[in-house]
Amino acid sequence: AQTVTQSQPEMSVQEAETVTLSCTYDTSESDYYLFWYKQPPSRQMILVIRQEAYKQQNATENRFSVNFQKAAKSFSLKISDSQLGDAAMYFCAYRLPQGGSEKLVFGKGTKLTVNP
Amino acid sequence: DGGITQSPKYLFRKEGQNVTLSCEQNLNHDAMYWYRQDPGQGLRLIYYSQIVNDFQKGDIAEGYSVSREKKESFPLTVTSAQKNPTAFYLCASSTAGTGKTQYFGPGTRLLVL
């Protein structure tokens, strides 16, 4: 079964600094998708970034980028120039390609605090 | 505006009562999902539907039921058989196809009186 592990229950960063959130996953599949979602205090899950496993290039969305290491089954999220609005729970998630249940398998999350 | 709506925002259930959570989307998405979130946990899949009039159980379907009579709507009923229903419930939808991104609604908080 696929599992997703986020080893950092909590992280903190100073405003304008850079922080990296860790995620590892376990799968025997070669084709899959990885996501980072943000859950602010409102509790709505918001997509931050996605990565296709067949792409070697790391995904980037403005201040958010990933370090995808397929052989190591690692998918870390880097937030540059951290802002107060980045404070939230961050969830790493894995999804099988079509043909499976299409479900997302989530880690338990990392709570990010941004200090002014 | 296009999006996913869930209602109510808060719901209270009495012992032995069935309650229904609403999820509606106007994104023209084929697939819809229900997840449950407990404190300190990630999300777990309850049910999903990839097409109208068809749905499948997820990892924790016991004590829940769903219907998919319309493409836009995927209501979740929490039955009296669900002994620990207190949780945050999130509905999501996506287009059909490989690895499509799931987009989430604002959630419903269910509490037991």
Interface residues (C-beta under 8 A of the other chain):
Chain A: V4 Y32 Y33 F35 Y37 S42 R43 Q44 M45 I46 L47 R50 E52 F91 A93 R95 P97 Q98 S101 E102 K103 L104 F106 G107 K108 G109
Chain B: A31 Y33 Y35 G40 Q41 G42 L43 R44 L45 Y48 Q50 Q56 G58 D59 F88 L90 A92 S94 A96 G97 T98 G99 T101 Q102 Y103 F104 G105 P106 G107
